[in-house]
């Protein structure tokens, strides 16, 4: 898939959280084309990763206000891309500690350091599930958060808007759906393995549709959100033009595995009744009183 030329960023430097993640690595590759200095917040276990000549790592966590302060220090006039977040925590409280409180820590540090604009990556989960198969969300869709992940992202978005309204800090919220592309993590490899071996479950006939976005295009969209003046204070969905039926996603991956990568596939599907999806939802929700999540049934993004 080809992309257009990267937009020019009107900033002296770039700050990034979550730069070691799937999306972060793709954004870093896009930023390398612009030859701008980048300072990124990375977790201690990520500190050994290779970095480019124009990249300065800051070891820490968004849950630590001091780490956020160090990341933003000297960042007057900079742009900050906030990609960090948790998708599959062991405890429910981590959704709110990292996705909500961590974002508030970061934006307070950014505002105090004079950062000009913060581009915050959210998710489709704050809007929940579509009420019917032909429905499509837009920027005016109401909040109907899906489980604790979706609720934490909803509260994060509301916190971002509140700080924007109170302080005048420039912010842009980008809702990204299911993405695909280079630097995929092990969980995405498992998805391909399930298709190869014929163990990919499809709910009903597999006609439920999913919005998706190619990561190089999403990275370009983040740069446009940073560079476009009238994007300040706005929320945007970034996705491929058309949502895809789930069976079409599986069929396409299966076809490419065989024709482009010479990996034979079993050509089987597990068609599950709709009540299985509802049971998984109930199982995830029932874990809430004990403070635990069921990781495989929780909405996934980064």
N, C-alpha and C positions, 0 to 999 in steps of 0.2 A: 504494500500500500504506500503510495507516495503522499507527501505533505508539501505544503507551500513553504516559501522562505520564512524563517523565524522572524517575528516582529522585533523591532529595536526597543530595548527597555530604557526609559528615561531615568535611570537610577545609577548611582555611583557604585553600589555594591548590592549583593544579593545574600539574604539569610534564608536558611531552609531548616525545617525540622523533618524528621523521618526520611532523611536523604539516603539512608542505607536500605530502605524498603523497595518494594517492587516499583511503585510509582516514582519514588525518590530517585532511583537509579536512572530511570528514563528522563526525568526532569533534569538531572545533572548532565546527561548526554546532550540535551537540548541547550542547556546553559553554556556548555563548553563551546558551542558554535558561536556564541556571542562574545567570548573572551572577556567575561566579567569576573571579578574576584567573588568567590562564594565562601561563606562561612556556614557550616552545618552542625546542628546538634545531633550527636550520635551517642548511643548507649555504651556503657563500658565494654560489653561483650562484642561491640562492633568496632572497637578502636584499632584493631589490627588490619582492617580492610585497606586496600590500596586506594590512594587518593590522587587526584591530579595536581599539577603544579600550581594551579590557581585556587585550590581548595584548602581551607583552614578548618580542621575539626575542633569542635568544642564537646568534650565528653560530659554527659549529664543527661538529665531527664526533665521533661516538661513539668513533672510533679514537684520539682525543686525550684522554687522561685529564684534562688541564686544562680542556678544554671541558666535559667531564662535571661537573667540580667546580664550574665557574661556573654551569652550569644548576641544580645542586642546592643551591648556596650559599643559606643562609637558608631552606631548605625544611623546617625542622623541623615535623613533623606534616602534611606535604603528601602528596598522592598523585601518583605518577609513572606515566604511560602510556608504555610503550616500544613504539613502532610501527616504528621505523627498522630497515631490513635491506636486503640486496641479493638480487636474484632472478636477474638476468641480467648477471653480471660478465664481463669479458673473460678473467680468469684465475681458476683454481680457488682459489688462495690467498686471494682476496678473500672467498670464502664464509666462511672461518674467521677472517680478520682482522676483518671487519665483524660478522658474525652472532654469533660466539662471543666473540672478544676484546673487541669493542666493547660487548657486553652485560655482560661482566665488569667493564670499566672503569666503566660506568654504575652498576651495582649497588654497587660499592665506594664510589663517590662518594655515592650515595643513602644508604647505611648510615652513612657518615661524617658526613653532614649532618643525620641524624635524620629523613629521610623516613619516613613511617609505612608506606606500602604501595606496591608496584610491581606494576602489571598489565602482563604481558609477552605480546605477540602472537606466537604461533608459527604452525604450519601443519599441514596434514594429512600433509605429506611425511615427517615422522619415522616414521610408521607404514607408509609405502610404499603398495603397490597391494593391493587386496582379493584374497584367495586364490581367491574364486569370485564370480560376479555377484550372488548374494543376500546376501553377507556385508556386515555393517555394523560399523564401528569403534565402540568406546566408550572411556571413560577408562581401562579396564584393558587395552586392546589392547597387545601387546608392540611394541617398536621393531623395524621392518624398513625402515630409511630408504631413500628413493628417491634414488639418485645423490648427488652432493656437496651439493646444496642440502638434501636431506632429512637427510643426516648432519650438516651444520652446524647445522641446527635441533634435531636430537637432542642434540648436544653443548651447544647453548645451553640447552635445557631442563634438562639435567643440571647445568650450571653454576648456573642459577637455584636449583634445588633444594638444591644443595650450600651456596650462600651462605645460603639460608633456614635450613637445618639448623644451620649453624655460628654465625650471627650473630643469629638471631631476627628478621631483617628480614621483614616481611609481604610475601608474594609470591603472585600468582595467575597461572597460565599459561592463555592462551586459544588454542585451536587453531582457526583460521579456515580454511575451505575456499575455493573459488572464489567471489568476491563480485561483486556488480553494483549499480549505482546511480549517483547524481550524481557529478560531477567526474571522469569516466572519463578515463584516459590514452589516448594515441594507439594503443597496442597493442590496446585494447578496441574502438576505432573500426575498426581493421583487421578485427577479428573480424566486425563487422556488415557491412563492405564485402565480405568473402568470402562471407557468406550472400546478400547482394543479387546478387552477380555469379555465383552458382552454383559458387563455387570452394571451398566449405567441405568439407574432407575428413572422412569418417566411417570409423572402423575397423570392418570387418565390417558388420553390419547396424545399427550405431549403438545397440545395446541396452545397452552399458556405461553404468553410472549414475554421475552426478557429484553430490556434495553441493554446495549453493550457499547463499548467504546475502545478503539485501538489506542494503545498507550502513547504512541508518538503524537497522535492527534490530540489526546487529552493534555499532553505536555504543552503543545502549541496553544491550546485553549487557555491553559493557566497563564502562559506568557501574555496572551491577549487580554486576559482579565487584569493583569498587572499594568499593561501599557495603555489601556483605553481609559481616558479621563472620566467619561460618563458612566463607567462601570462602578464607580465608588458608591457604596451603600446598597448595591444590588445583589440579587441571588440568581444564579444561572444553572440550568441543567446542561451538561455536556455529554452527548451520546451520538452514536451513529444515527443517520436520518430515520431509519426504520427499525422498530423492535422486531426481534426474531422469535418465531415459535420454537419451543425447546427441542422438538424433534428435528427441526431444520439445523439447529446448532450441532446436535449430535451427528446428524447425517453428514454435515459439512466437514466436521473434524475427522470422522471416519474416512471419508473420501480422500482428504488431504494426507492422512497418515499412510494410506495405501499408495496413492499416486505420486506424492511428493517425497515421502520419506521411506517408502518400501517397508512399511510395518503392516503385516496382515492383521485383519480384524475379524472378530468372531461373528459380527453381523447379528447380534442378539440384543433384545431390549427387555428390561424389566418394567412392565406396565403395572403401576400400582393404583389401587382405587383412591379416590379423593380423600377418603376418611383417614388414610395413612398420614397425609400431610397435616390434617387437623389434629391427629394424635401426637405428631411430633411437636406441633405448636403447644399443645396442652402439656406435654412432658417438659418442654423448656420453661413454660410459665410456672409449673408446679415446683420447680427447683428454687424459685425466688425466695420463699420464706426461709430456706436454709442458707441462702446467700451463694448458691452455686449456679453455674450455667451448664448446659449441655452443648459443648463446643460445636459439634457437627451440624446441629440444627439452627445455630445462630447465623444471622445474616452476615455475608462476607463481602469485603470490599478491597482492602489494601493488601 
